[in-house]
């Protein structure tokens, strides 16, 4: 996020956030924080590789 909280200043990061939420369902609710961390770690690994 940028200092002024303007998504247009950092379009690349906002696009990646959108992909993670839409394609990998990271915008969903999780039962526990551990579940969310596990899903986020797995998603980042898949996305980067």
Secondary structure, 3 states (H helix, E strand, C coil): CCCCCCHHHHHHHHHHHHHHHHHCCCCCCCCCHHHHHHHHHHHHHHHHC
